[in-house]
Amino acid sequence: MSTFPAPPPAHATAVAAARATDLTKVYGEGETRVVALDGVSVEFVQGQYTAIMGPSGSGKSTLMHCMAGLDTVSSGSTRIGDTELTNLGDKKLTQLRRDRVGFVFQTFNLLPTLNALENIRLPMDIAGRKPDQAWMDQVITTVGLADRLKHRPSQLSGGQQQRVAVARALAGKPDIVFGDEPTGNLDSRAGAEILGFLRNSVRELGQTVVMVTHDPVAASYADRVIFLADGRIVDDMPDPTAELVLEHMKRFDAKGRTS
């Protein structure tokens, strides 16, 4: 159990892009039973950039995966807007992830035979949706890809490939974008560019972003940092700085050494 008290629900009067209520996720049974999430309740506010942090095994990626509809829950509920995910069948859940959720992962997940623009448009093409061209142009300008659209992934640097992945996540006007260590495979300069693009997508495009990270510098780009330990939310920091986040993480490390 963490020494931090559980915070009260934040932003209670704000509009939630996503919400978890008493969310529990258990893997295995008997001696192999692991409680990855233990009654988590949290809201992610529209138009806000949130980072999720915690030590290894704290449940941060599990929380993101459950809230994004990528993993099932053991009990409790998750919502995207007003839609309850735990009640959806596979077909409707797939449609929701495709139409209302954007994803950015460590691996860029680009199709090598498609150029940058085709990769960006791919989810909408699969859904048979016509893109909003003005929005697409704004997204492409925001991530700085206007002169690289005809290049295939093999002709792009790692940072440029991740920009394509970010643009793809934003292009369909999702309710929320989830990022799981989106700068994990990038050098510091390219990582800073991607973090800046995500922050700009919130401030300039009104996007909602939730990012799992282990990096205090990456977390400092966010408007808010949620800290997990032992499957529970143990702190909720507004207006983070790298120094404040690092201090919190040191407290987690100290607890782990003395427990």
N, C-alpha and C positions, 0 to 999 in steps of 0.2 A: 504494500500500500504506500502511495506517495505521501510525502509530508505536506504537499500543497493541498489546500482546501478546494473542493469542487466549486467552480464559479457559478453564480446565478445565470440563467439564460440571458444571452446578450441580444441586443437589438430587438427586443420583444415587440415593438410597434412597427418595425421595418418590414418591408415585403421580402419574404424568403424565396430565393430561387430554388433552394433545396433544404430539406429538413429531415433529421433523424429523431425518433422518439423512442426512448428505452431500448435502443438497438443492442442486441446481443448476438454474437457469432461464436459458435463452439465448433471446434474440429475434433474428431475422434470420440472415443468412448472409453470408459473405465480408466485404466492406468495411462492410456495415451490421450486422454481428454485434455484439450487446451482451450481456455477461454480467451479468444482473441479480442473480443469486445464485450464489455461488461456493463450493460445498461447505459449506453451513451445517448445523450440528447443534445442536439446542436442544430443551429440554423446557419445557413450561408446566405447572406443578404445580397439582393440584386445590386449590381453595379459596384461590387467590392471584390478586392483581391485578398484571398485568405491563404496562408501557408499552414500546413499541418506538420508538426515536428514531434519527435520523441525518440528515445533510444531504440535500438534494434529489438524487435519483438513487442513493441508497445501497442501495435494495432493500427498504426497510421495508414499503411497501404490497404489493410483490410477495410478500414472505415471508408476510404475513398472508393474502393471497388464495390462495396455494398451500396453506397449512396449513388453510384453511377449505374447501378443495375448490372454490373459485371459479375457479381457474386450474390448468392442467396443469403438470407438472414435466418438465424435460428429463432429469434423472437423480436418483437418490437416492429417498428415501421420505418419506411423511408419514402420520401416524396420528392418529386421534381415538380415545382410549382404546386398545383393542387392535385396532381396525379399520384396515387398511392402505388408504388412499384410492387409491393409484396402481393398484390392481388392480380397482377397482370400475367397472362399466359406468355409462352415463349414468343409467339408471333408479335403480339402487341409490345412486349418488352424490347424486341429487336427493332421494331419501328420507332419506339420512343428514343432508344439510344441513337438511332440513325438521324432522326429529325430534330431532336431537342437537346442533345448532349454532344459536346465536342471533346475529343481526347488527344492528349499529347503525351507520349511516352519517351523513355530513354532511347529506345530504338525508333528510328524515324518511320519505319513501316511504309515506305514509298514503293510503288511498283516500278521496277527498273526500266520497263519498256515504255512507260508514259513520261512525257515531259512534265515540267513543274506545274504548268497550268492544268494539264489533264489530271494530275494527281490531286490538285486543289479541288477540282470539280467532281472528282470521282464519286463521293458519297451522294451528291445531288443527282449525278447521272444514273447511279444505281436506283435511286428512288424515283426517277422520272420527273424530277423537279427542275424547273427553269431557274437559274440563279438570278438574283437581283443584281444587275450589272453595276449599278451605282455603288452598292454595298461591296461587291467584289473588288471594284476598283479602289475603294477606300481601304479595304483590308490589305490588298496587294501593296498599296502605297505605304501603309503603316508598317508592314514588315520588310519593306525595301526590296521587293522582288521584281519590279517592273521590267528590268533589263535582263532577267534570267528565266522568263516564263517558258521559252522554247528549249531550255536545256534539260536533259535527262539527269536523274540522280547521280550517275557516274561522272557527270561533268560539273557537279556542284561540290563545294566543301561541306564538311560536317555541319558547320553553322548554317550554311545556306539550305541544306537538306532539312534541318530542323525548322528553319523559317517556313519552308513549304508545309511542313507538318502543322505548324501553328496556323498558317493561313487556311489550310484545309479544315482545321478545327473551328475556325471562326467563320468560314465562308457561308455556312448554312444558317447563320443567325441563331445559334443554339441558345437555349435558356441559360446554360452554364457550360463552362469548359473545365475539365479535370485534367491535371497534369501530374504524372507520377515520375518524379525525378527527371523533369524534362531537359535539364542541362547536365545530366550525369555522364554523358559520353562526349562532352564538349570541353575544349580548353577554356580558360578563364575569360578570355576576351569574347569568344563566341557565346559562352554562357551568359555573360553580361548583356550581350545584344539581345538574346532571346528573352531574358528576364525583363529587359527594358521594353521589348515589343509587347509582352504580356501585360505589363503595367500600362502601356499606352492604350492597349485594347480596352482596358477598364476605364481609363480617364477620357479617352477620345471617342471610343466607340460604344461606351456604356455596357461593356461585356461584364460578365461575372466569372471569376477565375478562382479555382481551388487547386492548390498545388502541394503535393507531398514532397518534402525535401529534408535532407540532413545537414544542409549548409546554412550557417547563420547569415552569411552574406546574401544568399539567395532569398532567405526569409525576410531580409530587411527591405526588399522591394515590395512586400505586401503591405496592405493596410492593417492587417490583423494576423496574429499567429496563435494557433491553438496547439497546446502541448498535451500529448498523451503519455501515459505510463500505465503499465499493467492493464491495458484495455480500457482505461478511463480517461476522461478529460480532467486534467489537473490544473490547468491555467489557461488564461485567455488574455493575450497581450495586444492592446491597440497600439498603433503607431510604432512598430518595432524598429530598433536599430540593431546592427550586427553585434554591437557590444552587449546590449541587453539580452539578446537571444543567446549569445555565447555564455553569458553568466548563468542563465537558466539551464542550459545544457550541462554546464559544469556541476550544477546541483544534482542533476540526474546521475551523472557519472559518479559523484561522491556517494550518493545513496547506493548505487550498485556495488561500490567497493566495500561498503560497510555493512551491507545486508547479508 
